[in-house]
Amino acid sequence: MEMDTIGDQEKDQVPKYGLKLALNHEYPLQSKQIIIPSAKQMFDMMPLTTRYLKYYVGKKISKKKPIMDYIHMISAQRMYGCPIGGIGGGTIGRGYKGEFCRFQLYPGIYDHITVPECQFIVNIRNTNNETIFQSVLSTYNKPKKAPSSWEWNLNGADCQYTALYPRAWTTYDLGKYGVKLVCRQISPVIPHNYKDSSLPCAVFVFTATNVSEEHRHVSITQTWTEIPLKANKKKKHLAKLEMERYSEENTCGVSLEQKVGETSCTFTVAKKKDEKETIHEGYCLWNAAKTSSYVWECLKKHGKLGPDPSLTPPPPKVPDKSEGKVEEKKEKPKKIYKCDSIGLSSVISLDPGGTGATEFCLAWDMPIIKYKKDKKIHRRYYTKYFGSDGIAGASIAAYALKNYKNWEKQLVEWQDPILTNSNIPDWLKGALMNELYYIADGGTIWFDVAEEFPEGDPRRDFGLFGYLEGHEYRMYNTYDVHFYASFALAQLWPNLQVVLQYMFRDTIALETEKCRTSLYDGKTVKFKIKDSIPHDLGDPADVPFSNINAYNIHDVSEWRDLNIKFVLQVARDHRLLRAYSAPFNTDRYRSMAYIDDVRAGTEDDLYARATGQAAGAGEPVVAAAAAPPAPARPKDILDLLYRTVEEPEELEEAEAPELGAAVWDARAYVTDMYPACAALVRRAAAAWDKDGDGLIENGGFPDQTYDAWVMSGPSAYCGGLWLAAVAGVLSMARTLSLEEDAAEFSKLLERAKAAFEEKLWNGSYYRFDTRPANERVLMSDQLAGHWFLRASGSTETVFPEAHVRKALCSIYENNVLKFMDGKMGAVNGFSLERGRADATALQSGEVWVGVVSGLAATMIYEGMHEEAFKTAGGLYNTLTQMGLSFETPEALYENGNHRSIAYMRPLAIWGMYQAIITTPPVHTPMANGQVAKENHVNGL
């Protein structure tokens, strides 16, 4: 493809923020997944270990995977950059050195492999059309199984990688050959854009600049091959050339169909083509094991690919009748290898000083998911727009190449207000974006179920959604963990959070007769009892969303935190949905300060308050009146979503994007959720408040998210969550004008508050629980309930302000500063008696990445911004030096090792963002009238 010089290349400017690495980078800190319990911990866990081994062997005999494999744990690969692909259609990992790796095509099942035949190759030719440089665009060590003729010639020190999810930039300084090259990778993961965010594809834009004084031809080739997945049977599938369908869309490409288990998946490599280009130029079908050398030599000789003549059968020989019968020599027919790989080339022609670009798209179409134990056919969400017949790869690629500029426009409009916010530290700006990888690459599944639900149910419009607890902990929507992670969905894809809540709501009334053995204590328990929130919505290797509660270590129906975490999420979601539904398109009415200025009787009528029609609306609104008029600003994603007049502006060669529906109605949401919330609170009070003081007690086993850390009697963690949940359901009752319920929950809250303070406050912090052995144990997560109250905008005084502040100071001084000098966040438990991390349980001595973000958010709400940024920033810096980006683990240990790679809970970092926006730091005025910018806001 011949590309002329182009002008504007602003999008190729590498952003200031994000993960930045040279392509020869080596991480300075080591980290492996090695768990070393103490002798006491091993003794305590012996019964559980014995039962787990029996369960594990049973799974292996039946050729099934355990939902959590503690025998063959996967250490972090320390190689990853931004993965590619939208939400729910499967993902493909990318290494920052250029690898295509970590394939998740069947939902929730990962293959941690690198495929060397999946590559980009650059060829540079001089003015005489002679090749002067050719190399695979990767700097990782050439694998032994890589095509032998292919060359890895890049100097990693001359190349730089930047990841700011869902985009990444790789710059290649090939100035020695007269060229500078930039690859920009874009995946359609766009807040509030549900259609495009569901697409299984990525776009790669290569921009080349001629820095020599001679003409240059720069050829980019993308190659792809059949992916050797574990689930596949040993069959090869013929690559199929599918080019005709692209012609009308100004694109062309090649496709390769293979099996993923028993399901077909079609990979499509496509490119834009100009008007002069014929549809059959620049492609090649080849065999990875036998003819890869042709690909390399063809590029070196011609600068682009062409069909391999050796793979075309020769025409049959016809004897010459004029010469009569002549004995023919029998020639051995040449072996024709079946093709299992594809390639596509595009050439950029550059005059001296010129710049040009070419665009590729990789799409994978695997529209149907069918579970072995389920006769039902499940359709991925993107089939709502592109069909489920398995031939949509070319259409998806053409759509992506036509609309990726719109995607980038929306991404910039969303990200820029965050990246330019001086209240957010630089390290946090990059961390916020890059942690979002897990929304798409969390084994995520998103089904279209429009025909299964009636009007008025969000699942009709937005489907069913699920993501794993972790790549190694294969359970969908693990609810105690999603509690922390939910801030990302609730703020960026709120309708998916609403869908997830409706999915859980519908399980509350279920009760099963089927039983199983709990691995923790060996008791036989029901999978699920009535009036309880399940732990998870199933195993991807089973029938998720139908066979729920796959987790089998504890009887989760007796877990204290699951029910109340549902209530707290409803309260938080209600606040955010109201914020998104503000009636006017100005900063004032979208501000959390305005949303939270609730007057009696107007809790949900923002229109009445905004227009002065509400009772008391004539009184000045303190938060809004204090704010100066908002300056003119670029439109953000919400402006685009809720604009009422269609604007004529169109991007070059692209149709106006379909930005998705408005967020779900806040009033309808809380109305639908309230009966379930009230039932859960009443059930918890009746079942777990044994002494009738209004405060629930733990059951003397790990009955909450810390599933290896025993709580007994009243505890700071579950007791605090309980108080917040009662306050949340009370607020809902008042919103819905349910006076009797409000009176009931108000009395319950007052009794619970008194008991909580009396039994757990010791003057410096809330006690872990009431057992004497834990009297001097300081838990970092003791204020999780207060965090959610603040995030929900509650005006109810539940925890005394002085106590909250004192507890946070105690945590900062001990769990943070006295543990690894504050460089690893906050340890879960700190023993004040021993002056070190608590060793009662394995998890008490761990640092949980998501919990640290929740703690930092709580500090921000209380005006402790410096402490918050040092706590979370120290941990982020350590994770980066360990190379754990894009596979953020659940836990770190003091020795630098980790547990459970690529985990859901770290998405809690978006709780920090909400806290900063709601409670920005107060800057100190200086004598000259300027404002001092505190060091903690500038980053580490």
Sequence and secondary structure as in RCSB ss.txt:
>XXXX:A:sequence
MEMDTIGDQEKDQVPKYGLKLALNHEYPLQSKQIIIPSAKQMFDMMPLTTRYLKYYVGKKISKKKPIMDYIHMIS
AQRMYGCPIGGIGGGTIGRGYKGEFCRFQLYPGIYDHITVPECQFIVNIRNTNNETIFQSVLSTYNKPKKAPSSW
EWNLNGADCQYTALYPRAWTTYDLGKYGVKLVCRQISPVIPHNYKDSSLPCAVFVFTATNVSEEHRHVSITQTWT
EIPLKANKKKKHLAKLEMERYSEENTCGVSLEQKVGETSCTFTVAKKKDEKETIHEGYCLWNAAKTSSYVWECLK
KHGKLGPDPSLTPPPPKVPDKSEGKVEEKKEKPKKIYKCDSIGLSSVISLDPGGTGATEFCLAWDMPIIKYKKDK
KIHRRYYTKYFGSDGIAGASIAAYALKNYKNWEKQLVEWQDPILTNSNIPDWLKGALMNELYYIADGGTIWFDVA
EEFPEGDPRRDFGLFGYLEGHEYRMYNTYDVHFYASFALAQLWPNLQVVLQYMFRDTIALETEKCRTSLYDGKTV
KFKIKDSIPHDLGDPADVPFSNINAYNIHDVSEWRDLNIKFVLQVARDHRLLRAYSAPFNTDRYRSMAYIDDVRA
GTEDDLYARATGQAAGAGEPVVAAAAAPPAPARPKDILDLLYRTVEEPEELEEAEAPELGAAVWDARAYVTDMYP
ACAALVRRAAAAWDKDGDGLIENGGFPDQTYDAWVMSGPSAYCGGLWLAAVAGVLSMARTLSLEEDAAEFSKLLE
RAKAAFEEKLWNGSYYRFDTRPANERVLMSDQLAGHWFLRASGSTETVFPEAHVRKALCSIYENNVLKFMDGKMG
AVNGFSLERGRADATALQSGEVWVGVVSGLAATMIYEGMHEEAFKTAGGLYNTLTQMGLSFETPEALYENGNHRS
IAYMRPLAIWGMYQAIITTPPVHTPMANGQVAKENHVNGL
>XXXX:A:secstr
 EE      GGGS  SSSEEEETT   SS         HHHHHHTHHHHHHHHHHHHHHHHTT   SB SSS   
  S B   B  SSS EEEEBTTS EEEEE STT  EEEE TTSEEEEEEE TTS EEEEEES  S   TTS TT 
     GGGEEEEEETTEEEEEEEEGGGTEEEEEEEE    TT HHHHT  EEEEEEEEEE SSS EEEEEEEEEE
    TT  S     B   GGGGGGTEEEEEEEEEETTEEEEEEEEEE  TTS TTTTEEEE TTTSHHHHHHHHH
HHSS    GGGS        GGG                 EEEEEEEEEE TT EEEEEEEEEEE  EE  TT  
  EEBTTHHHH SSS  HHHHHHHHHHHHHHHHHHHHHHHHHHHT TTS HHHHHHHHHTTHHHHHTT EEE  G
GGS TT HHHHH EEE BSBSSB  BT HHHHHHHHHHHHHHSHHHHHHHHHHHHTTTT     EEE TTT  EE
ES  SS   S S  TTS TTTS     SS GGG HHHHHHHHHHHHHHHHHHHHHT SSSSHHHHSHHHHT   T
T TT HHHHHTT STTTTS  HHHHHS         HHHHHH SS      TT            HHHHHHHHHH
HHHHHHHHHHHHH TTSSS   EESS  SSSTTS  EESBHHHHHHHHHHHHHHHHHHHHTT HHHHHHHHHHHH
HHHHHHHHHHB SSSB SBSSGGGTTEEETTTTHHHHHHHHTT     S HHHHHHHHHHHIIIIITTSGGGTS 
  SEEETTTTEE  SSTGGG EEHHHHHHHHHHHHHTT HHHHHHHHHHHHHHHHHHT TTS  SEE TTS EES
SSBSGGGGHHHHHHHHHHS     B TTS B   GGGS  
